């Protein structure tokens, strides 16, 4: 059955939602098995450690860039109408939001996608954090926090035509592909140094390929659909808020890619943990840790919506198409997380180190 027949038989909304579900399952499996997490990579980088967490993130990041740019060069994908490249963007929102999100990652001990994966494995800390993250994201989008978000976003804006770094730098998609291959080579070097196992690096590549697959599938379906469907990839700030509102709203709300994505990640992570016998209920140790996680969730929810994406939405999906605002958000996340780790966790870590 070809795609036009599939769309006519089952409906465009159903097909795009199921596509999000299936890609979410793949991402959930790969992320759970590889332990993919931006926070872990940032900590390893700033602490100058070498235990493979940075290599895992680099493999995922490089795979997303290479596969996405290769698909564009092959003529299979066109991202020129993607929100990250066509709509007016906020440089101030990307930088400030990225910094806040990075600080929140350290406080919550994981980014939003990692919280989703861990919650499916029985981590109650991640479940509470994820719920607060989704509520805050929704409040930042159209609720109590939206005026503040709009004000910060409006401080420094840029036209959509200027958001494509490959065009601005006159590199083209071939340059983007070569850039991704360079980072893939770096991932291999770091992976060999950390003696990364086959499961970790192969599943990390699977995470990156899930990002590229989402770009490709949403473009192809949108090209054949009668209704306008945005070309998009994986992100968890807006989709988490959308799923929350779907649960709280009366039945009959429209479905889309995002609505399938979040449950798919939960299901994929659960199945991977079940297969690896890693399902385990975990809770908070004390009130202090709970306050820390809540603060982190609030910062990530607001910061992710302000930045236009989370550690995956901006840090991998947006970066894979070389959106300027996504790269600024990613830089902010690395800087904010590194600063927070040094100022918040650094003193406790130094005090815990036995003196000679």
N, C-alpha and C positions, 0 to 999 in steps of 0.2 A: 504494500500500500504506500503510494507516494505521499508527500507532505500535503499538497492541496486536498487530496481525498481525505487524509487524516483530519485536517482542519474542518472540512465540511461535515464529516461524519460525527466527530466528537465535540466540535466547537472550539473556537480559537482560545477562549479563556481556559478551558479544560486542558488543552494541549500545552499551553505555556505554563500552567500551574504544575502539571505533571513533570514537565521538563525541569522546572525549578526543584521539584521534589527529588527527582533522580540525580541531578547534579549535586544537590545538597547531601544526599546519601553518600555519594562518592567522596565529597569533601569531608564529611564527618568521619568516614572510615580512614581516609588518608591522614587527616589531622590527628585523630586519636592514636593511630599506630606510630606516627612519626614524632609525636609530642610537639607539633608545630606551635610556636608561640613567639610573638615579637618581643614580649617582655623578657623572656629567657635569653633571646639573642642579644638584646640591648645590655642586659646585665653582664653577660659573658664578655661583650666587647669592652664595656667601660671598666670592668674589673680585671681585664687582661687575663682571662682564664681561657681554657681550651678543653671543653668537654662535649663539643659537638652541637650545642644548641644554636650557635651562630651559623654553623655550616648547614643545619637543617633549614633555617630561614633563608639562607642564600640559595640553596637548591630550589626551594619553592618560588622565590622571587625571580630567579634567573629563568626557570622553566616557564613561568607565566609570561615574562617579557619575550623570550625566544619564540614560544608557540604563538603568541598573539601577533607579533610582528611578522612571523613567517606566514600566518594565515592572511594577513593584509597584503603582503607581497605576492602571494599566490592568487590574489583576486577573490578569495573566499569571504572576506570580511571587510566591512567599511564602518569605521567608528567615527566618522566625521560628524554624525548627528548625535553622538553620545552626549549626555548631559555635561560630562566633564570637559568637553571640547567645544560645545556649541552654545551653551548658555553663559550668561554673564557670571563671572566668578568673583570670589572675595579672597584677596591675598591676606588681609588682616584676619579674616575668619580662619583661613588655613593655618596660619602661623600660631595664632592664639589658641585655636581649637586643638591643634596638634600638641602644643605644650600641655594643655589641660588634660588631654587624653593620655599623654605619656605619664604625667604625674599620677593620674588615676590608675593606670596599669600597675604601677609599683604598689600603690596602696591596696589594690584588690588582688594583687599577686597573679595577674593574668589579664589579657585583653578580652574584649567582648566575645570574639569567636572562641577563645579558649574557655571562657566561662560556660558557653553553650555546650561545648564538648564535655567538660567536666561535670556539668549538671546531669547530663545523660548517663554518666557513670556512677551516679549516686552521691555526688558532692553537694551537700546542702548549702555550703557557703557559696558555691558558684550559682546555685539556684536562686538564692535570695539576691545575690549581686546582680544576676541577669534580669530579674524582675524589676529591681530598682533602676537598673540601666535603661530598660525599655520604657518605664514610666517617665523617667527624666528626659529621654529622647523625645517622647511624645509631647511633654510639656514644653520642650525647647522648640519643637516644630510648630505647634499651634496653640500652646497653652500659656501658663503663667510666665514661663521663661522666654517666650518668643520675642517680646519687645527687646530684651537685653541681647538676644542672639542677633536680631535684625540690626540693632545699633552697632554692635561690634563688627558685623559683616559689612556694614556700609562705610566703615572707616577708610577702606582702601580696596577698591574694586578694579576689575579688569574685564575687557570685552572678551567674548568667547573666542573670537578669531585670533586672539593673542595668547591663548592658553596652551596651544600645541607647541611643545618644546622642539619637536623634530622639525617643524616648519620654521620656527624662529631661529633655530641654529643652522638651518639649511643642511640638515643631515639626511632627511628622508627616512623611510622605513628600513632601508638597508642599513643605515647607521644605527637605527634602533635595534635591529637584529644583531649586529656586531657588538653593540653595547651589552646586550643580554648574554651573548656568548662569552664575553670577557668576565662577567659576573659568574657565569657557570664554571669557568676555569678557576676563579677564586674559590667557589664553593668546593670544587674537587680538592684544591690544595688544603683548605681548612678541614674538609672531611677526612682526608688521609692523615692529617696531623692529629686529629682527634680520634682516629681509628673508628670512624663511623661505620656501623653495620649496614648490610644490604637493606634490611627492612626500613631503617630510618631514612636513608638517602633516597631509596626508590619511592617510598610513600611521600616524602617531602616533594619530590618531583610530581607525584600525583596531585598534591595540593595545588601546585602551580598550573598543571594541565587542567584542573577543574576550573580555574579562573578563565583560562583561554577558551575552554569548551563553552562556558557560559556566554562569553562574548559572541562566539560563533553561532551558537544555537539561537540566542535571542535575535541576532541579526537575520538569520535564515528564516525563522518563523515570522518575524516582522515583515520581511520582504514578500511573503506569500499571504499574509493576513489581510483581511479587508479593513479591520479596525487598526488604528495607529498603535503600535506597540514599540516601546523604546528599546533600543539596543543597550544592554546593560550586562554587568557581571556581578560577582559576589560582593556583598556588603552586609553588615549586620546592625547598623544603627537604625536607618529607616525601616528595613524589614522587621526588626524586632518590635518597633513601635506599631507597624502595620498589623502584625499578628496579634499584638495585645489589643488593639482596637477591634479587630475581627472577633476576638473572643468576647469582648465586652459589648459589642453591638448586636442588634437584632439579627436573626438569620436572614440570609438572602443578600449579604454584602458581596460585591464583585471580587473574584479571585484573580491573582496574577502571579508572575514569576516569584516575587518576594514571599507570597503567602505559602508557596510550596517549598521554598528554600529553607526556612528556619526549621519546620518540622522534619525536613529531610536530613539536615545536619544532626538533629537530635537522634533520629532513628539510626543513621549511619554510625554515629559514635557509640550508641547503645549496642548495636550488633557487633562492632569491633571489640568493645570491652567484654561483651559476653563471650565472644570467641577466644579472647586472650585471658579470660577468667580474671578480669580486673574490675568487675562491678563491686563497689564497696560504699556503704553509707559513711559519710564523714560530716562532722558538724563544726561549730565554733569552739575554740578552747576557752574563751572568756569574753567578757564584755568589751575589753579593749580591742580585740581582734575584730569583733563585730562592728564596732564604730569605724575601724579602719576600712573594712570592706565596703561599708555603706558610703563612706566619703569617696572611696575610689569609684564606686558605681555612679555616684552623682557627677563626678568630674568627667568620667568617660561618656556618660549619656549626653551631657551638655557639650563637651568638647568634640565628640564625634559628630553631632548634628551641626555644630558651628563650623567644623573643618570640612564638612561635606562627605564624611566617610570615616570608617574606623580603621583599625590596623590592617584589615584585609581590603575594605572598600577603597580607601585612599592609598594605603601602604603597598598594596599589591595590584588590585584591579586598575585603579587610576594611574598608578605608576607604569603599568604595563603598556598603556597607550600614551604615555609621556605627557600627561596633563600637568601643567605648571602648578596648579593649586594642590594637586595630589602629592607632588614632590615636596612642596613646602610643608604640607601637613605631615608627611613622613619625616622630614628633617626635624620638625617641631616635636614629634613623638620621641625620636631618638634623643633629642636634647633634653626634653622635659623628664623623660624616664631616667636618663643618666644623672641629672641634677637631683631628682627626688631620691634615687637610690643612694647617692652620696650623702645627702643631708639628713634623710630620714632613717635609712637602714645602716648607713655607714658607722655612726657612733656606736650603735648596739653591736655591730659586727666587730668593731675594734675592741670594745670592752669584753667581748666574749673570747677574744684571742688570748691564750695564755702567754704571759710574759716569760722570756728566757731567764 
